[in-house]
Amino acid sequence: MFRSNTMDSNSEAQPHIRTRVTNACDVCKARKVKCDGNSPCGYCARHQRPRSCHYSPQRRRRTRLGGETHNPSSPRTGTFAPCHHDSLASSHHATPAASHGVATPSATSSLAGQRTAPNAQSRSDSPSLGPIDAGVPAVPEEHEEAEVPREARLLCDAQGKLIFIGDCAPLSFFQTVRQLVTSRVDANAFAPQTSRYSMLENANPRTSATFGFGAAPPAVNPDGVRAAVSAYLAVTTGLIDLYDHDHLVENLSLWAGQGPGGDRPDDMTSAANYLVLAIGCQKTDEHLSQAYFDFARDRAFASLGGNLSVGTAQAFLLITLHMLGACQINGAFLFFGIAVRAAYSVGIHRTEVNSRFGPELHRQRDRLWKSLRVVDLFLSTSMGRPPATSDVDCTVSYHATDDDGHEDFDLLNASAQIFLIIEGIVLEVYSRRKISLQLTEGISRELRDWSARWLALLKDILARPSPSAGEAGLLNGACQVLSSYYYAVILVSRPFLMYELHRRLSENLPSISSGRAGLVSGKSKLADACIDAASLMVDPVHDLIGRGMMTRRAPVVVSWLFASSLVLGLGLLGGFGRIIEKYCRLSITALEYFAESDTHAMQYSLIAKSLLATALEYLDKKEAQERLQRTESSSQLFGLIPRDPHKDGENQQTQPQTRNRQAMTPSAGSVSKETAYSRADSTRLTHLGNPLPRFSFDADSPFLGLSDALPRTPDLSLFSGSLDAYADQSFGALNLFPLLDTSGHIDLAHYL
């Protein structure tokens, strides 16, 4: 008896052990509610959202190294070191450790003081954040800084070799778009030619066998120098600036007039001159351009064993530009590393060192470093790889002011500043794979500051009514810098577009509710900003093409235009407005223009066409289905569709059972309505199955309330309004890549 009482008392003293499921659905995780692990779970079933019940794969936390500590208030990855001479863009100096996702103590503290403190104060003072914060429980700080395993993307090049592509690259974005569309919309969405391809690099170009080490240099016709220099400036303005434009034609003409006998085998200046002509002749005479390039490349290699100089960095930078124009992006990435190391070796990154060579060489060396920085950030962003340059030990300023303190107009400075902002977005957002409202506001503020300085000036250049042939380089450079700005807006807002699109396609919301109810949340506003930036990017490119002023070799514009075409296709697919179809077609037209000289642009245009066709087919089917459902309810008012008496009797007998079934499962009720149609009734609505007529749009009409005449940035700080009722995740920490968490999945585009 005593033993029994003891056992009873022990059993009563034991606490209740709560049963735990192996994995909870995404909705229950975001709502912080208990999940029963079923599919759909009880919570989603009670709230009539069975289609939103998804289970993401579990992820293990990586073990920390011994002795490593982490301050929860500081960012985990993506740091910047301050620079004393620049106030905004040049303060984005990424340490080498930050490029690999490791935060140093000094850089971490500088970033915490630069971003976290001011943004936290602005968030507390901003009245527009109240409705969002009031509708969502406070997210723990540990959750905001949760470590997410990175996903590798390996794509095949032209030889079948696996090449790494990072998350911020447009190609990686395309893989995400393709996975979303094929899994949610149409498994056969993209044509085979857009799936089994290599857009990383073309096959190795044929190398001229007549040139090699010690071979005679090719002859240069002085009469063709001016045209080649004009084409060279059209390609490189806004990207690099190595020579004085006013004297470049004269200097090259004098050099060409000396004849090949005056060249020395170790003369890097001659190699650079040949490369300038090679870039300028890529469009008109590809064979001659290849001959110039082969000889200059061999001469540059032969001079590496000697003394390094500014000419070494210039030559290999020009080799990089020529290979980018030939769609040899991996080769360009490798040769660019030599240019950077040569620049570091001669101290080009230190302006006090450059000043020792006199005012003219001081300016030339400073601009060489800026050119290296811009090309490096383009390569690293377009391929998703760590940059080769860093501003940790750099003292070259990216600003130039006049006596009144105003910013001097300089396309290279404008390009460097916007690429530094892009570098910050990649480090703070895509390296951490999380984005928060606080971080978005800080980046938005920097983009607005850049826009206030440069946007009106760039638009004025592009709006010149009758530019001369010599101004083609200026127009192309302004268009390239403006495209980089719009791409920065796309980068920071793209995660919210993917979140909104994933929500709409998952819940299959009607088009009307998707168009209006989605506008009340901050996420939807940022998604709209992403689409606005993509559409605004297309306009100046298409305008220059129509005026005959756009060069056909613009690797920066082509890469950013491809990303904008994907954004526009997703916007059309997600029901953000049928007017987006016009901008989709304009982007495809622009890509086809570049495709005459750029094979990457040809592949990009095929992908954009496939995405547009898929979006239009999806919208047609969706609208036809909605029209069919409305006709079903309205046809009973006036007897528009004849009734079948025999079928009516069957419907009356099965009506109670159908109502009971609808009360238990709403989705089953919708299916029964569709199957209740007879084949004869459906034939009366066959006109709904035909392709819907395309809307005709005015080319000058404003898009979503944004007029092209307004020289301002899409405002990313509009976060007023209540939280979207369909939001499944917390706004404080949004996973950028919910579709890619597949336990270390590696994408092989060659086999897809």
N, C-alpha and C positions, 0 to 999 in steps of 0.2 A: 504493500500500500504506500509506504514511504517512497519507494522507488518510482512508483507511478506518479505520485504527486510531484516528485522532483522533475521528472521528464515533462510533465504538463507545464510546470512553471518555467522551465527552460525554453520550451517551445513558444510560450507566450512572450517571453522576453526577447526572442529573436526578432530583429527588424524585418520589415517586408522587403523582399528582394525583387526589384523591378526587372522584368524581362526586357532584353534589348534585342533589336533586330540587327542583322549584319549591315544593312545599308538603308538609309532613309531616302525618300524621293526628294527631288530638288525643291519642290514647293514647301514641304515640311521643314527642310533645312533652312530655307529663307525665312519662314514664318516662325521658326523656333517652337514648333509643336511636335507632339509625339506622333510617330508614324508606325503603322502596323506591318509595313513591309509588303503588303499585297499590291497587286497591279490590276486596277487602280487601288490606291490605299483608301482607308476609310475617310480621311479628311477630304481628299479630292472628290470622293463619291458624294459625301454630304453636301459639298459646295457645288455639285453639278459641274465638275471640271475634270472628267476622266481623261480627256485627251491631253491635258497638261501634266499628267502624272508621269514623270520620266525619272529614271534612276541613272545618275552619272556614276562612272566607275570610281571606286575608292582609290585614294592616293595616299601614299606613305610620305611622311615627313622625312626629309633627309637628316641624318645625324650630323650634329655640329662637330667641328674639329675641336680637339682638346684645347681648353683655354680661351676659346672664342666666346665672346659675350656679345649681347645684342641689346641695344637701347630701343625699347618699343616706340619711343617718340621720334626716332630718326628713321629715314628711309632705308630700306634694305639694299637697294641697288640704284645705280644711276646717280652719280654725284657730280658736282661742279665745284671747281676751285675759283675763288674770286680773282679778278684781275683789276689792278688799281686804275687803269687808264680808260676803261670803258664802263659805261653805266648800265647797259642792258644786254645787248646780244653778245658782246665779247666777254661777259661774265659767265658764259656757259662754257666752261673749260672742263672737259671730261678727263679725269685721270685715267691712266692705263688700267688701274685696278677696277675702276667703274665700268670700263668697257667689257670686262669679264664678269661683272655682277658682284664684285667685292668692294665694300665700302670702307675707305680708310677713315680713321678717326677725325683727322683735320677736315677732310672734304665733307664728311657727314655733318659735322657741326656747322660748316659754312652753308651747306644746303638747308639745314634746319633753320638757320637764321635768315636765309634768303627767301625761302618759300613758305615754310610751315608757320612761322610766327605772323608775318603779314597777312597771309590768307586766313589764318584762324581768327585774326581780329576782324577782317572784312566779313567773314562769315557770321560772326556774332552781331555785327552792326547792320548787316543786310536784312531788310524786312522781307525780301522776296524768298528767303529760305525757310520762313516759318511754316508754311503749309506742308512743305515736303518733310521737314524734320518732325512736325507734329503728327504726321500720319504713319511714321515708321519708328519702331523702337530704336533707341540708340545702339549702334553697332559697337561691340567691344573693340578696343584699339588693337588687340592681338589679332582679331579677325581681319582688320584692315591691312595689316602687315603680314598676313598669312603667306607662307612660302609655297609657291606653286611650281611643280616640276616643269621644266621646259621641254618642249616637243621639238625633235629634230625633223628637218625636211630635207630629204635628199632627192634631187632630181637628176635625170640623165642628160648629159650633154650630147653633142653630135656623134661622139665616138662611143657612147654607151657608158661613160664613166659617171660615177655618182658625185654630184656637186652639192655642197651645202648652201641652202637658201634660208635666211632668217625670217622671223615672223612679220617684220615690218615691210618686207619686200612686196612689190605688186604681184610677183609670181606666187608667193605664198598666200596672198589674199585671194588670188584666183583659185588656188586649191581649196581654200575654205568655202568660197562661193560655189564651186562645183560640187563639193560634198553636200552643202546645204540644199542646192537645187535638185540634185539627183536623189537625195533621200526624202525630201519633202514635197517636191513638185512633180518631177518627171525623171525616171531612171535613165531615159535616153535623151536627156536634155541637150547634151553637147555632141556634135558630130564627131566621127572618128578622127578627122583631120585636126580637130582641136583637142584631142585627148592623147593621141600617140604622136608626139612632136618633141622637138627640142628648141626651146626659145632661149636657152642659156647662151649658146654660141654656135655659130655656123661651122661648117666643115672648114678645115684649114685652107686658106686661100692658096692658090698656086703661087709658088715662089719663083721668081725669075732666075734661071740658071746662069745667066750671063754676068751676074753681079756676085761678088763675094769679097773676102778679105783681099785687099790688094788689087781688085779689079778697077778698071777705068770708070770714072764717074760718068753718069749720063749727061748728055748735052741739055742745056737750058736755053730756050728761046726768050730773049729779053722782051719781045713784043707781047708775049702771053703772061708777063709777070703781073700786070695791073689787074687783069681779069681774075687771075688766081688769088691775088691778095684780097680782092673784093669778096670772092667766095669764102676765103679763109675767115675774114672778119664776120661774115654772116653766120658762120657756124660757131665761132668761138666767143663772140662778144657776150658779155655777161657771165661767161664761164671761166675764161682765163684772159689775162692781159699781160703779155710778156714784152711787147715792143711798143714804141711810139707810133701810133697809127699815121701820123702826118708824114713821117719819114720812112715808113716801112717799104713803100713802093720804090722810093728812090734808092734806098740801101740795097734792096734785092736786085734792082736793075743794074747798079754798079757792080755788084758781085757777079751777076750773070754775064756781064760784058767782059769780065776778065777771062772767061773761058775755063774749061776744065783743067788746063795746065797749071793754073795758079793755085790749085787746091793742095793742101797738105793732108796726108792720110790721117793725122791725129788732130785735125782741126774740127772741134766740136761746133764751131760756128757754121761751117759748111753743112754739117749734118742737120743742124736746126733749120738752116735755110731750105734745104731739100725737103724737110718735113713740112714746112709752111706751104711750099708749092704742092706737095703731095696731098695735103688736106684740101687745098684749093682746087685741085684737079680731080678730086674723087667723083664729082658729078659729071664733068664734061668729058674726061678721058681717063677711064679707069685703068687702062693698061699703063699709060704713062705715070699715073699716080702710084701704081704698084711698083714700077721701076724706081721712082724716086724714093719710095718708102723702103724698099729692100736695101738700096745702097746706103741710105742714111742710118738705118737700123744696124747694118754691119759695121759702119764707121763708128757709131756710138758704142757698140760692144768692144771694138778694138781699142777705144780710148779709155775703157774702164780701168785698165791696168796702170794708167798714168796718173797724173795729178787731177783730182776732182776740182770742178769749177762750177760757176753758175750755169755755164753752157751745158754741163752734164745734166743738171736738173731740168733745164729747159728742153733738152733733146728728148729725154725719156718722158717728160710730160706731154710733149707733142706726139710721141709714139703712142702714148695712152689715148690721146684724142683721135688719132687716125684709126686705131683699132676699135674704138667705140663707134666711129662712123661706119666701120666695116662689120659691125655686129659681132666683134670678137671680145666679148665683155670679160671673160675669164683671163684671156691674155692681157687685156688692158689692166686688169686688177693686179697682175703679177708685175708688169713693167712699171706700174705706178709706184710700187714699193721701192724700186731702185731710185726713182726720182726723189722720193721723200728722204731716203737715207743720204743721198747726195746733198740735198738741201740742208739737212741737219749737220752734215760734215763740214759745210762751209759757213754755218751760223746764220742762215737766212732767216731763221725764226726769231732772231734778236735784233730789234731795230737800232739799238745802240751800236751793235757791230756793223750794221749796214750803213750807219751814218758816217763811218770812217772813210768811206769811198767817195765822198762828195755828194752834192744834192741829187744829181741825175742818177747815179748808180744806187744811191739810197732809195730813191723812189722805185727804181726798177726791181731791186731786191725785195722791198716790202711787197710790191704787187705780185712778185713771183710766189711769195709765201701765201698771200691771199688766194692766188689761183690754185695752189696746191691744196689749200684748205677746202675750197669750194668743190673741186673735183673729187677729193677724198670723201667728203660728206655725201656727195651724190652717189659715188660707188658703194659706200657702206650702207646707205639708205635703200638704194635700189636693189641690193643683193642681201640685205639683212646681216651684214658682217661687221665686226668691230673696225673702227677707223684706224688708219695708219698714222695720222697726225694727231697732235694734242696741243692744247694751249696752256699746259701746266707751266712750261718754262718759256712761254711766248710773250713777247712785249710789243709785237706789231699791233697797231690799233686798226680796228675795222670801221672807224668813224673819221670823218674829215669835216671840219667846221670852218666857216668863214670868220671874218672879224666880228660880225654881229652875233656869233654863236649859233647860226643856223647850219643845218646839215648841207654840205655841198652835194650836188647831184653827181653820183658815181655809181654806175651799174654794178661794178665789181663789189663795192661796199654793200650795196643793197642786197646783192646775191649772197655775200658772206653772212650778213646779218640774218637773213631768213633761213639759211642752212644751219646756222647755229641754233636757231629756235627749233628746227626740225631735229637736230641732234639731241636737244633737251627733251623733246617729245619721245624720241626713241628710248632714251635712257630712263626717263622717269615713268613712262607708261608701258612700253613694249618689253623692256627688260624686266620690269616687275610683274607684268601680266595682270595688273590690277589698275583701276582708275577710280578716282573718287571725285565728288563734287568740288571739294576744296582744291584739288590739283587742277581740275579743268578750269576753274576760275582764274588761277594764276597763269596758266598758259594762254587763256583767252585774253588776259590783260596785255601780255607781251605781243600777241598778234595784233591787237588794236593799236598799240604804240607803233609797231612797224607800219601798219596801215596808215596811220596819221602822218608819217614821214614820207612814205614812198608811193602809196596807191594813186593819189591824184596825179603825181608827176608821171607815173608809168602810163596811166590812161590817157593823159594829154599827148604823150609821144605816139601811142597807138592810134589816136584819133586824128593825126595830121592828115589833111585832105589829100594833098598831092606830094608825097615824099619823093625825093630824088633817088636815083639808083645808088648813090653813095650812102644813103641813109638806111639801106637794107639791113646792115649789121646792127644799127641802133634799134630798129624795129624788132628784129629777131631777138636781140638781147633783152629788150623790155618785155616781150612776150614770154621769154623763158623765165625771167625773174618773177613775173606775175603768176605764171603757172606753178612755180615752186611755192609761192605764197598760198595759192588755193590748195595745193597738195598738203601743206602743213595743216590747214583747216580740216581737210579730209582725214588726215592721220589722227588728229586728236578726237574727232567726232565719229570716226568709223566704228569703234566698238559699240557705241550707242545705236547706230544704224543696224548693226548685226543683231544686237539684243532685241530691238524693236521688230525687226523682220522675223527673227526666230519666234518671237511671241505671236506675231500675227499668223504665220504659217502653221504654228503648232495648234493654236486655238481655232483656226479657220473662221475668224471673225468676218461678219459681213462688211462689204466695202464701205458702206455709209458710216458704220460705227468705227471702222478703222480710220477713216479719214478725219472724223471730228473728235471722237473720244481720245484718240492718241495724242492730240495736240495739247492736252492739259498737263502733261507731265514734263519734267525737265529732260528726261531721256528722249522723248519724242521731239522736243525742240532741238536737241543736239543732232538727232537723226535728220531733221529737216535742214539743219545747217550743213550737214555733210552733203546732202543732195544739192543744196543751193551752191556750195563751193564747186561741186563737179560741173554743174550747168554753167556757172560763170567762167570756168576755165575753158569751156568749149568755144565760147563766143569770140574772144580775141584771136584764137588760133584759126577758126573758120573765116574770120574777117580778113586776116592777112593772106590766107590761101586764096580767097576770092579776089583780092587785089593784086595777086601775083608777086607778093613781097616775101613770102615764106620760103625758107630754104627746105630742101627735102631731106637733109641730114641734120636732125635735131634730136639726139638721143635722150636728152633731159625731157623735152616736151613729149616725145613718144612714150616714154616710161610713165610719166604722170598722166598723160591722156588715156593710157590703157587702164590705169586705176580709176580714173573718173568714169570711163565707159562701164566698168563693172559696178560702180556705185549707182550710176543712172539706171542700169538694168535692174539692179536690186530695188531701187526706188519704184520703178514701174511695176515690178513683180509684187511689191508689198502694198500696192494701192495708195501711193503717195500722190497720185494725180496722173491723168492721161497725158497732160502736157509734157511730161518727161519723155514721152516717145519722140518728140521733136528733137530734143537734145541728144537722145540716143542715136538717132539717125545722123545728126551733125557730127558726133564723135566718130561714127563709123566712116563717114565721108572724109574726115580729116585723117584718120588712120590709113585709109586707102590711098590718100594723096602721098603720105610718107612711104607707103609700101612700094612705090616705084623704085626707091633706092634703099629701103630698109626692110629686110626680110622679117625682122621681129615685128614690125608694124603690120605686115601681112598676116601673121599668125594672130596678132591682137585683134585685127578687124574680123577675122573668122570667129573668134571667141565672142566678140561683142555682137555679131550677127546672130549666133546661136542663142545667146542669152536674151536678146531682144525677141527672137521668134518664140522662145519658150515663155517669156513673160506675156506676150500678146495672146498666145494660145491659152495660157492659164487664165488670163482675165476674161477672154471670150467665154470660156467654159463656165467660169464663176458667175459672170453676168447672166448667161443663159439659164443657169440653174436657179439663180435668184428670180429671174423673170418667170420661170416655170412655176416656182412656188407662189409668187404673187398671182399668177393667172389661175392657179388652182383655187385660191380663196375668192377671187373676184368673179370667176366664171359662174358661180352658183347664184349670183345676184340676178342675172338676166338670162340665164340658161344659154350662155355662149357655146358651151360644149354639150352635145346631146348625151343623155343618160342611157344607160343600159339597164332595163328593168330587172333582168335576171341578176345582174351584178349588184344593183341596189339592194335586192333582197338578201344577197350574201353579205353585203356590208352592214345591213341592219342586224343580222344575226351575230356577226363578229364584232359589232361596235362596243359592247360592254367589255369584252376581253381586251380589245385594243386600248380602251381607256385605262383599264387596270395596268396594262403593260406600259403605257406611257407614263403613268404615275410613278412606276418603279424605276424605269430607265427612260429618260427623255430622248436619248439617242436612238433607241429602238423605235420610238414614235415617229421620228423624222424619216427613218428608213421605210416604215410602213406607208407613209404618205407617198413616197416616191414610187413604191411598188404598186400602189393602188391605181396608178394610171394604166389604162389599157393601151394597147398598141395603136388602136384606132384614134384614141384621144391624143396620143403623142404626135401622130402624124399631122395634126392640125397646127402644131407649133414647130414644124420643121424649119421654119424661117429663123428660129432662134438659134439653130445649130450652125448656121452659116457665119462666116467671119464678119464681125461687126464692122461697120464703116469707120474708117480712120477719121479722126477729128482734123479739121484744117485750122492751123494756128497762124496767128500773125507773128512775123519774125520780130517785130518791135514791141510786142506785148510784154509786160513785166511778168516775171516768173515767181509765183508764190509770194507776190507782194514786194519782190526785190526788183528795182528798176536798175537797168544798166547804167543810167546816168548818175547813180549815187556812188561816189568813190569812197566806199567804206567797207569795212570787213563785216562778214556775217557775225552778228553778236552772239557769242556763246555764253553770255552771262544771264540769259533770260531763263530763270528757273522758277518764276512765279507760277502759281496754280497748284491745285491739289495733286496728290500722287495718283498715278494711273491705277485704276481698280484692278487691272489685270497684271500688275507687276508681280513677278515671282521672286525677284531677288532684291536684296537691299541696295539702295543707291550708294551707300557708303563704300562698298567694296564690290565692284562688278568684275567678274571673271571675263577677260577679254576673249578667251578662246574656249567656250563651252563645247564646241563641236570637235575640238582637236584632242580632248582628254581621252585618249584611247590606249593608255598604258604603254607609252613609248612607241606608238605607231610611227612608222617611217613611210613617207609618201614616195612612191616610185611612179612618176607620171608616165614613164615609158611603157609600163605594164597595165595602166588603167584604161 
